[in-house]
Amino acid sequence: MNLRNFVEGLTIAEREELIDILTENYTTWTTMPPHIKEMLSQDEKRDKTSVMENFQVIKDNNVNKKRKEAVKAHGNTWEDTGEDRHIETPKVNITPRNRSKPKIKEIKCHVCGKTQKVNASLVYGEYYRCDNCVGR
């Protein structure tokens, strides 16, 4: 079907509606069911936002100025109906905790001269600084 033949076959009202559809002016559609028209108009009223040239978004929602409501907790409605009672946790031995003690190294601070006991994994290099001298 040729598009020109399609448009020429439309009535004047249908042509105007097609123009409205193409220009996104959907509030004047004549063949749209009234409940859909109402829903679209409510969506349009609900939240109007506009984007400025500097990409700043301005939100205008003067239509629904309701007060903020606090979130209220309700009672727990979940019930244990016991449908998975056939599942059992297997009995296993607890993993032994056999980690060795950390190796402690006694080291002298090269700034203040104090001697400290420090975990050996934290000591590296020749010039150790204690916690008090780190910020100096």
Secondary structure, DSSP 8 states (H G I E B T S, - for coil): --HHHHHHTS-HHHHHHHHHHHTT-GGG-SSS-HHHHHHHHHHHHH-EEEE-TTS-EEEE--S-------------------TTTT-----------------EEEEE-TTT--EEEEEGGG--SS----TTTTT-
